[in-house]
Amino acid sequence: MAGQGSRITTGNVTGTGIAIGTGAQATVIINEQVQKEVLSLLSQLRKQVQEADLPEGAKNVLLNKAIPEMESGVRAPEAKPALQRGLEPRPWRRLPAPSASP
């Protein structure tokens, strides 16, 4: 429910699982065909990361944390939040904001 005096204006909105407004939520459930397609794309991503010229630390995080979380997220009943979780920065891994020079 929108708060008193809150105002939301949108243009044309189309898509699936759209939620607009304070506290709005949407759940998107993917079907088996989409699940297979996303898992195939994640498999391709895994191969590309393995072959990429990346620092080993970055490769390890992608191959052992991010991609597996996304793969398990695809199999979860509510796939979208679990997929996003694989990409979210961890609070303990965030870099400090650069300080302004005087």
Buried (B, 14 or more C-beta within 10 A) or exposed (E): EEEEEEEEEEEEEEEEEEEEEEEEEEEEEBEEEEBEEBBEEBEEBBEEBEEEEBEEEEBEBBBEEBBBBBBBBBEEEEBBEBBEBBEEEEEEEEEEEEEEEE
